[in-house]
Amino acid sequence: MLRYCAIIVLFSCIIQPVLFSDLEAAASDQGRMSPVVRLGVITLYHPLVMYRQYQPFVDFLSKSTPYDFELKITQDYPSIIRLLCDGSIDIALLGGLTYIEAASTSCGLPFLAALNSEQKPFYQGTFIAREGNAEISKLRNLKGKSFAFASHHSTSGNLAPLYHLYANEKIGLQDFSTYENLSYHDSVAREILRGNYDAGVVLDSVARKYRGKGIKIIGQTDPLPGFLLVIRPDLDSALIRSLEEVLLDLDYLNPKQRAMMDTWDVNIRYGFMRVDDSRYDPVRQMIWYLQKQGISIESEK
């Protein structure tokens, strides 16, 4: 009997470490974290609005790739460039001007461009005024009026409209009674509605949002190269391939995908396409033209 008990004890001593070893390994596998990828987005709107509009997109990326994506939102445009340069974010959604700023510091490479509702990689700046303002119906009526731009670093809310006003309308900053750059595109629309400015310029999607709600459209810039995803030069090639496969497979015309994509911000809702640096040469030409006019587009630091 004693010999039998000894055998049982010995067997228990042998198998118990094996069982616990397997359980610990399984627990370790379950607890292993996927690589974290940090996605930054330029602050087109108030940060709370940005979170609502972009977190569903980030959640989709986490579910569709072997990576855990985190959304990084800052208070202003320049912060995104700094985060990209110091490695705090891996990928950034930028406009043309902020992309050129990132490229000039060798911090970012063009990856994919966002498409618009017509499946083209363009968007526009849109000039707006209050619906009840009978004095302003066209851009030439802006002389002598107060005017609001978006951020100094905004392509559609500052650079392109300045170029359009100077080159096409022969209207300079000196022709406004007063002007100011506001932080966000929706801030421009709201301040016009409140009567603090006679007119302003915003991203086309923001103009459409407020049209018929006290805002009217009085003009537009020429089409601009679209928003784009920019990646750090040293980003892992496996991550790039995974992300490219997922994003290029998006099809807004597919009803199942559309239901999901409609929860994303309108500026990334319609899918993506490959893009290269030369597509943003028109933005460089605008910068060059305005510099010749003595206009700095980098006064906000």
N, C-alpha and C positions, 0 to 999 in steps of 0.2 A: 504493500500500500504506500509506504514511504517512497519507494522507488518510482511509483506511478505519479505521485504528486510532484516529485522532483522533475520528472519529464515534462509535466504540464507547465511548471514554473519556468523551466528552461525554454520551452517553446514560446511562452508568452514573452520572455525577455528578448527572444530573437525577432518575433514578428511585430511586436509593438513599435520598436523604432522604425521599422519599414513602413508601417501604416501611418505613423505620425509624419515621417519624412515625405510620404506621398501627399498627405493633406497639406503640409506646409508648402510644398511645391505648387499645388493647385491654388492655394490661397495667394501665393506670390504671383502666379500667372494672372489671377483675377484682379489683383491690385496693381499690376503693371500699367503705367499710364502711357497713353499714346503720345507721340511727339507733339508739342504745342507749337502752333503757328499763329503769330500775332498779325492781325489785319487792321491797318489804320485807314481812316476815311477822312477826307477834307470836310471841314464843318460847313456844309451848305446851309444847314438850318441850326436851330437851337439844339444843343447836345441831347436833350431829352427826346426831341423829335428824331434826331439822327439814330438814337438807340432803337426806337420803335421801327424805323424804316430799314435798318441794316442788320439787326440781330437775327431775324428770320433767315437772311441770306447766309450769315455765319453759321447758324445751326444746320442749314442744308449742307454746307461744306464739311462740317464735322461728321455728319451722317453718311456722306457720299465718298469720303476719303479715309485713309488710315490715320488721319491726323485730327487733333483737337484744335479747332480754331477759336481764337479769342478776339473780340472786337475792342479796338482802342480808339477812343474818341477824345479829341482835345478841344480847347477853347478857340483855337485860331488856325489858320492855314500854315504859318511858318513852323509851328510845333510838329506837324506831320513830317516835314523835311528833316528836322533835327532828330526825330525818333528813328527815321529811316537811316540816317547817317551814323547814328551811334549804336545801331543794332537793336534798338528797343522794339522795333516792329520789323517784320519780314516782308510784308507786302503792303502796298498802299494804293488806294483808289484816288487818283489825282485828276485835275483838269490840265489843259494844255500848258498854262503858264507855270503851275506848280511842278509839272513834269519836267519842263525845261530847267527850272531851278534845281531840281533833284539831279538831272542829268549833268548839269554844269559842275556839280560837285562830285561826280562819279559815284553817287550813292544809289542810283536806281537805273534799271534797264526796262525798256518798254516790253510788256508781256502780251496783254489782250486788251482790245478796245471794246467799250460797251456800245451796243446798238440802240437806235431809237425805234419808235413804233413802226417805222417804215423799213426796218431791218437795215439801216444805214448807220455808219459810225459818225454821226454828226449831232450837234445841238446848236442852239442860238441864244444870244442875249436879246431880251425883249423889253422895249421901252413902255412904261405904263404911267397912267395918271388916274385921278379920281373920275368916276363916271360923270359926276355932276359938274365937273370943271369945263365949262364951255369955252374957256380961253385957250385950252390946249387940245387940239385934235390931230396935229401933225408935229413932226420933230422941229420944223422951223419955228413953231410957236414957243420953243423952250427958252429963247433968249429973254433975259430979264427975270427968269423964274428960278425958284429954289429947286435943287436937284439932289437926289440920293443915289449913290453908287453902293454896290456891295463891297466886300473886302478888297483892299489894294491888290491882293494876290489872286483875285478871281478873274478867270478868263472871260466868262460871259457877263459878269457883273461889273467889270472895270476896264480891263485891257481892250477887249473887242468893241465895247460901246465908245470908249474914248477914240479909238481908231476910226470908227464909223462917223462919229461927230466931226472930227477934224478933217478927215479925208473926203467924206461924201456930203456932209451938211454944212461945212465951213463954220462950225460952231466950236468955240474953244471954252476952256474952263472960265476964262475971264468974262464970258458972255452970260454966265449965271449970276443971279443976285447973291446966291450962296450955294455951296455944295459941300457934301460930306460923304465919307466912306463909312458904312455901317458894317457890323460884323457878319451878319447873315442875310441871305436873300429874302427870307420871310420877314425879317425886320424892316427891310426897305418897303415892302408892300404894306405892312401894318402902319408904318410912320406916314405913308402917303394917305392911307385911309383916315388917320387921325388928324390930317391937315397940317402936319409939321413940315411937309415938303409938297411942292406942286407936282413933281414928277420924279421918276427914277428909272432904274433898269435892273432887271432880275433875270435869272435863268428861265428859259421858256416854259419849263414844267411848273415853275412857281407862278408865272403869269397866268397860265391856264387854270391853275388852282383857284386864283382870286378873281378871275374874269367872271363877270356877272354877280359878283359879291361886293360891288362898289368900285371895282377897278376896270379900266378899259385899256386896250392895247393901242399904242400910237405909232409903233414902228418896231423893226427888228434889225439885228445885225445880219451879215451874211452867215451861212452855215459854218460852224467851227468844228475842227477835229474833235472827236468825242472824248468823253471821260475814258481813262485807261487804268488798268492794273499795272503797277510798277513793282518790280522785284529787286531785292538786293542782289548785287553781282555774284555773291558767294552762296546763294541759296542752293540747297540740295537738289540735284538733278532729278531724283526720284519724286520729290515733292512737286517739282515743276511739271513733270510728265503726268502725275496724278491729277493735279489741278487743271491742266490743259484738257485732259481727257474728259473730265466732268463738265467743265464750263463750255467747251465747244460742242458738247452733246445736247446742250439745252435747246429746246425748240418751243417758242412761245405759241406756235400754231397747234401744238399738241395739247388737246384739252386737259389732260391730266397734269401736264407740266404747267400749263397756264394758271390753273387754280393755285398752285404753289407760288409761281413767280409773281402773281398779282399781290402777294403779301410783301414783296420787296419794294424798295424805293423805285420810282418810275425811271430813274436814270440808269438802273442796272437790270430792269425788269425784262428786257427784250432779248437778252442773250449777248454773246461776245464773239469777236473775230480776232484773228492774228493781226498784229500791227507792228510797224517798224518806225524808227525815229524820224524818217523823212516826212511822214504824214504830218508832223507838227512844224514843218518849215513855215507855213503861213503864219503861225503864231510868232515865230522868230521875226518875220518880216514886219508884223505889227509893232513889236517891241522896238525894232530898228527905226521904223518910221516915227514913232512917238518920241524916241530919244532925240531925233533930229528936230522935233518941235519943242524940245526942252522939257518934255514930260517924263518924270521918273515914275516907274511902276513898281519900285521896290522901297517905297518910303515907310512901309509898315514893317517893323522888325520885331 
